[in-house]
């Protein structure tokens, strides 16, 4: 098991018997709260914790005092006084870098609350905000925020029940960062770590410096895991220029066959100081096993000559191959339990940079089209064709074509219309029975942050799938692709008259696991009437609206704390399309014939020429 220091309501560190993964709390602890000596195999010595280091605004009665959250007994609980602003605070005994917090709620949970950290118990900084809690066990990871302090508290904002707030346990994970050292030591311990795309919040770069790894180098414990791409990296900030003589890499089974160790002074320009020899790469490449039989490896990398730098990273070049199942091979991402950097120098003052904030200011319109021209304005819009600009996706039945039968302006609106002709449409991607329209602003207008809105009237019928959405402009980069590019679904409708949905897709929250909401129209409204759909996209989050009514709010902080990397800090472009059938409609209507997600009644509607989505206008506003 990983040697992660766990602190909860005690001056001594508490054991986490298993590192939390995304959406799950750590495994149960011993009957009493315990602390561990540093031991990578977790043959830990136990020390009693002090529930008396937990304080609260009040308790329901003497039997439900705040110390119950740290007594190691999962059946006892703190229950607050009956007030929305009740709080509970943990004193960790010393200032540490907090990596995550787990709250195990009883039935009286918080609907809205914040988690805060403080160095002195007086000045507090919020690092997690819950605005739609559902109780249960909630793990909030702090990466990539800088969360250091001695005190951590849960401060209630709104109760979910008439009772108080009630917690079985309040667990805080983290450790003291390695200080500057004049003698050779692991300078990376509990220091900020960085990387590019990773699988989800439970496998972020922060796990490679938490101090531990499982003895078998196989268990699914505290680890960084990249997405499935060969060109991925993970690194650490040592806090100050250091002299580095060696690096230890504790790999899970998905290790790098070939990689580079690099150093940098600024976390941007890198110098390679080590790479495996050709013979080493060949030997690692030949080690192909099934995922169930494969284990990790420990690489001790002695640099040919000591290197100087503040930042050190592992850059993956080639991933390990697996039989999955034999004799076929498969490749996954890179997976690293621990990244140790040995040398002298460093500084415990290394910190994650502050997350970007909304700059404020007034919005001005930077893109607008009300479709009053005689045809589509191709200075603003690109027509997307199946087999040319894109390939078929999601099991949809239509081919997108460039035809006024499918894309035209009419009566001051854009019309996207579907057509049916059995076997009539030949494309580079195959033969299709349906045609439809899709346009986007890619290469015409790509932008970062703003208010994006459109007034639309939608077709109603099983399997009709109009959408108003955005994609990251780097989606076609093979080192990024989907969902690493990010996808913002402002409005999707799959043929139901009374509701639409909005969603965000990214690494760790894509496809059926997206972060989304359904909205039902106010006052009995319907999709086949005119409505305005919008999103306000800022550096701090996304707010989705229908007719100016908020239907979904997702903050960057909560997304990265619980789901995965925020990938909405770069250009996106606007898309309008009308799809037919496919995975999303089929998941609801369960139709498999005559087309997936598209029943015969809907085919008949399309054949009669009556299925179209209408768009009155599209607007983008930005702060300049």
N, C-alpha and C positions, 0 to 999 in steps of 0.2 A: 504494500500500500504506500501511497505517497507520504512523504514526511512534510505535510502541511501543518504549520502552526495554526491552531484553532483557538480563538479567544472568545469567551462568553461569560460575562458577569463575574470575572475573577481577575485577580492580579496574576494568577498562574495561567498558562496556556491550556486550552481544552482540546482534547483529541477530536478529530473528525475521522471516524473509522472508515469512511469512504468519501472521496472528493465528490462534491455535487456536480452533476451534469445538467445540461439545459433542461428546464421544466421539472427537475426532480430535486428533492432534498437529499442530504447525506443519509447514509444507512444508519440504523439505530445505534445508539451509543451504549456503553456499559450502564449499569444501574445507577452509578453516580457519575457526576461530571468529573473528568479526569484530565490530567495534563501529561504530555509526553516529552521525554528527552529526545534530542535530535537523533533519529535512527532511520535510515532509509528503508529498512525492512519492517519498521513499525513494531519491533519487539519493545514496546514502550513501558517505561516505569510510570506508575500512577501517582498522582498527587491530588489531594482534595481541593475542590474549588470552593469559592466563598459566595454563596447566594446573596450574602449581605451587601455585595458590591452593586446590586441592582436596586434602583430606586424608581419611584413612580409618582404621578400626580395624586394618586389615591387608589384605594382598593374597595371592592364591593364589601368585603368583610375580612377578618383576621386570617381566615383559612385560605384566602386567595391573594396573598401578598405577592409582591414583585419577585421575591427570591425563588418562587416556584419555576420560573422560566429557566433557571440555571441549576436545578437540583438533580438533573439527570433522570427524573421520573416523568415519563411521557403521559402519565395520568393526572398529574397535578398541574395547576394552571394559575396564572395571574388573571384576575378579572378587575377591570378598572371601575372607578366611580362612573355613574351614568351621565357622562358629559362627552360631547363631541370632541372637545379639545384635550382630552386625557392623553397622557404620555407615559412612556416607560424608558428608562435610561440604563445603559450598561457602562460601567467603569472598567476599562481594560487594564488599568494599572500603569501603562506606559504608552507613549505614542507609537503607533504601528501604521503600516500601509494596509488598509482594509481591502481584501479581495472580493468578499461576498458576504451577504447577510441572508440567513434563512429564518423566516417567521412561520411557525406552525400554529395556525389559528384553530381555536375552538369554534363552535357554531356562531358565537357572537363576534363576528369579524369586522374589519374595517372596510367600508365602502370606498372611502377616500382617506389617504394618509400619506405621510412623507417619512423617509429615512434620512437622518441627519448625522453629521459628524462634527466633533469639536475637539480642539486641543485643550481648552481650559474649562469646559463645562458651562460656559456663558455665551460664547460666540459660535453660532451654528451655521453649517453649510449643508444645504439639501443635495443629496446625490441620487435619490430615487423618489419619484412621485407616482402614487397609485390613484387614479381617478375613477376606476371602475372595478374595484376588488370583488372577488368571488370567494374569498376564504381559502381553506385548504392549506397546503404547504407552498410558500412563495420563496423562491431564491432569487435575489437581486445581485447580479455580478456588477462590479464597479468598473471594469474595463470599458472604455479607455479613459475614464475619469481619474483625476488625482484625488484620492480619498485617504487622507492620513489624519489620525487623531487618537486621543485617549478615550473619548466618550462617543458612544453611538446611541441614538435614541429613535424610537418610533413615536411620531407625534400624530395623533388622530386629527382628522378634519371632519369626517362624517361617519357615523356608525351605520352599519347595515341593518341593525335591529334596534328595538327600544332599549336593550340592555347596554352594558358597557362594551369595551373591547376586551377580548379574552384570548390569551396566548398560552399554549402548552410549553413552547420553548422559543428562545430568542438566541440564535447562534450567529456568531461573528467570526469570520475567517480572515487570516492575514499574518503578517510577521514584520519584524524590525528589519529595515533595509541594511545591507552590509555597509559598514562605515568606511571611510578612507583608511587605507592600510599601508604601512611601510614594510610589512612582511608579506610573503606570498599567501594569498587567500582567494577564496571564491568571491570576486567582486560583484557578481551578478545577483546574489541572493536577495530576493524580495525587491528587486529593482524594476523600474518600468520596462516592459517588453513591447515590441512592435511587430507588425507583420502586414501582409496584404490580405487576401481573401481567406477566411477560415470557415469551418463548417457551421458552427453556431456558438451561442454565448458560453456554453459549457466546454468549449474547446478553443478559447481565445488565446492569443499569444501570452497573456498574463500567467498562464499555468506553467510556462517553461522556467520560471525563476522562483517558484514557490518552495523549492528545497527538497523535493522527494520524487521517488519513482518506485514501482513495485519490484520486488526481488526477482520475479519471473519475467520481467519485461514483456508482459503479455496482458495483464489485467487492464480493464477499461477504467483507468484511474486518471488522476489529474494530468492532463496532457493538452498540448496544442495539436490541432489537426487542421491542415489546410483543406481547401476545396480540391477537386480532382483536376489539377493542372500541374504540369511539370515545372513551370516557372514561378515558384513560390518561395518566400523567404520569411524568416523570423529572426529577430535580433533584440538586443538589450542595450539600455542606456546605463553606462557605469557611473555617470554623474560628473566625471571630470576626466581629463586626459590620463591614461593609464599605460603602464608597460605590461604587455600580455605575453606570457610564454607558452600557455597551453589552453586547450578547450576540451571539456568533456561533454559528449552528447549521449544522452540516454534515450535510445529510440524505442518506440513501439514497433510492432511487426511491419508497419508501413514505413520503412526507412528509406533514405535516399541511397540509390546505387552510386550516383555521382553528385557531388556538391562542391561548393566553395565556402571557405571561411574568409570573411572580408571585414575590414575595419574602416571607420570613417571618423572624421572630426566634426561633421555637421549633420549626420543622418541622411545625407543626400549623395555625396560623392564617395565612392567606395574603392578600396584597394584590396586585391586578393592577396592573402598571405598563406593560404594553404589550399591544396586540392589533392584528392586521392590519386595514387599512381594508376597507370593503365592496368597493371596486374591486379590491383585492389578492386578497381571498377569491374573487371572481368569476373573476379571471384564473387563479388556481391551480385552481379547480374545473373550468375549461374545458380544462385540460391533461390530456387522457385519452389514454393510449397503451397498447399491449400491454406486459405485464411485460418482455418481451425487449427492447423498444425504449426503455423509460422509463429516465430517469436521475434522479439526485438534484438538489439545489439547495443553494446557500449563501445563507443569510439573515444579513445583518448588521443587527442590530436596535439602532438608536440610541434610547435611552430619551428621551422628551420632556423629562424632568427627571431628574437623578441620583436613584437610589433607595438607601435604606439597608436592610441586613438581613444576616443570616448565611447564610440558605438561599435558593437561587434554583432555580426549576423551570420547565419547559415543561409546560403542561397542554393536552393534545390535546382539540379540540372536534369536528373533522370530519376524516376520513381521505380521502386521495386515492383516486380511482376509476381502475380499469384496464379496458381491453378484455381479456377473458380467456375464450375468444377473442372477437374482434369478431364481431357487434356487441354481444354481452352484456357487462355490466360486473361487476366484482368489487372488493371492498375487502379489504385485509389489515390488519395492524397499523400502528403507527408505527415507523420505523426511522431511528435517528440515529447517525451515526458519532462526532460530537464536539460537545461543549457547552462553549463558552468563555465565561467571565464576566470582563469587563474593568473594572478600577477600582483602588481602593486599599484597603488594610486586609488582612483575612484573617489566617490563621495556619496554619503547617505542622502544628500540634498537633491538627487535626481528626482524629477517629477514629470508626470504627464502634462502636456500643455493644456491650457483651458480650452474647452469646447467652444466653437464659434457661437456667437449670439446674433440675434436679429438686430441689424443696425438701426432700425427705426426709420422714420422719414415717411414721406407721402408716396403713394403709388401713382405712376403714370402709365398710360397705355403704350406698349411697345409692339404689339401685334394685334391686328383686328381685321376680320373679314365678315361682311354681312351678305355676301354672295348675291349682290345686286347686278353683277356684270352679266354679259351674255353667255359666259361659260366659266369654268373653273379658272381661277387666277394661278397660273403655273409659276409665277414669280414667288408665290407664297406656298404653294403646295406641290408635293411630288406624288404622282400616281404610282401605286405599288402593284406589281403584277406577279402572279404566282409563276414560279419557275424562273423568274428574272431577278427582281429585287428580293424575293423571299421564296421559300419552299413551303409546302403544305404543313400545317401545324395543328395540334390538338384534335386530330381526327375529324376536322371540319370537312364539309362536303363541297364547298364552293371553290371555284377558281376566281381569283381577283384579276380583272382585265381592265384595259384602258378603252372604254367605250361610253358614249353618251347614253347608251341603254342602261348603264349601271352607275354612271357618275355624271351629273349635270346640275345646272342651276335652273330653277323654275319658280316663278312667282316670288322672287326675292329670298329663296332658300336653296341650300344645297340638298340634293336628293341622292341618296345611295339606295339603289334598287337591285333586288335579286331577280334573276331570270332562270328559266328551266328549259332545257332541250336535251333529251337523252343522247349521251355520247357525242354531243356536237362541239365541245370545246377542247381543242388540242393545245397543250402547253408543253414547255420543256420538262415539266414535272409530271406529265401524264394527261389522261383524258378525263374530263369532268362533265357531269350532267347539269351543274349549276354554275352561273356566273354571278359576281357581285362586285361591290366597290370598296376600295380602301385607299385613303390618302394620308399623307403625313407631311410634317414640316422639315424632315431631316434634310440637311444641307441647305435649307432655305432659312430656317429660324430655329436654332438650338440655343437653349438658355438655361441659366441656373437661378432658381428661386423666383417666386412671384405668385400672383393670383391668376388662375387659369379657369375659364368658365365658358360654357356654351349653352344656348337655348335649343332644346331638341324635342321632337315628337317621335315616338318609337312605335314599331309594329308590335302587336300582341298576338301570340300564337306559339305553341310548343316548338322549341328549337330555333326560333329567330333570336339572333344573338348580336345586337348592335352594341358598340362600345365606344367610349370616349376616354382616351388614356394616354400615357406617356411612357417612353422607353429611354434608358440611358443611351446617349449617343455613341458610347463605346461598345455597344452590344455585338458589333461585328468584329471586334478585336478578339482573335482566338485566345489571347491571354486573359480575357475578361469573360466575354460571352454572357448568356443568360443563366442564372439569375444574378450573377455578379454585377451586371450592368445596372440593376434596379429596374423595377416596373411599377408605375403608379396608375392604378385603375380608378379613374375619377367616377365613371359610371359604366356598369355592365347590366344588361337586362337579357334574360334568357327566355323571354316570351310570356312572363307572368305580368298581368296587368296592374297588380297592386304594389309591387316592390322592385327595387333595383339594389345593386351592391356596389361597394367601393372596397379597395384593397391595396396593400403594398406587398410586393414580392422582392426578395433578396436572398442572399445566402443564409440558410437556416430558417427561412420563412417563405417558401415558394410553393407554387401549385396549390394542392389542397391544404397545405400548412401555412397559407398566407395570413397576414394580419388584416382582417377585413370585418366589415359590418354589412348587415342588410338594413335597408330603410324602407318603411311603409309610408306611402304618401299621406300627408296630412289631409284631414277633412274628406276622406274617401276619394282622393285624387287617383288618376290612372296614368299609366305610362304612355298611352296613346293620345294624351293631351300635352300641350306645351309646358315644359318645366325647364328650369335653369339648374345645371349641375356644375359644381365647382370645387376647387381645392385651393387653399392657401398653403404654399410650400415655402418654408423658411429654414434657416440653418438649425432651428430647434425642433422642427417637427412638421406634421401635416394635419390640416383641418379640412375635412370634406363637408360640403353643404349641398342641400337640395332646396331650391327656392329660398336661399339664404338661411335655412335652418340647419344647424350643425348636426351631422349624422355620424361622424367618426372623427376622433382626435387621437393622434398617435405621436407621442413625443420621441425625439431621438434618444433621450436618456432611458426611457422605459424600453424602447425597442432593443437597444444594445445591452441593457441590463438583463433582459429575459429571453431574447430571441437570437440575435446575431448582429453582424456588422451593418451599420448605417451606410448605405451606398447611394445616398441622394445628395451628395455634395459636389456634383459635377453636372454638366449639361444633359438635359433631356430634350426630347422633341414630342410634339403633339400628334396623335393618331386618331382618325375617325374611320370606322369600318362597320360593315354589316356582314356577319358570318352566319352560316347555316349549320345547325347540328354541332356535334363534337362533344368533347369530354365534359364541359361544364353543364350544358343542357341535359346530356344523357345522365349525369349524376343525379339530376332532379326528376326528369320525366321517365327514366328507365327504359326509354325506347331504343330498340336495337334494329328495327326494320320499318320501312325499307332502307333507311339510312340511320346511322348512329346518332341518336338524339333528335331525329327529325321524323315524325310520324307521317303517314299518308295524307292525313288531313292538311298538314302544313305544306307538303309537296304540292297538293292540289291548289292551295292558295298561291304558291309561287308560280305554278304553271298558268294561273289566271292573270298573272302580272300585277297583283295587288299588294306586294310586300315591299315596303320602303321605309327607310329612316329619313327624317327631315331635320335639317339643322338651320336655324334662323341666323345665328351668328356665333363666332368664336372670338374670344378676347384673352390676351395675356397682359397683365399689369405688373410692373416691377418698380422697385425702389431704386432710384438713381441718385 
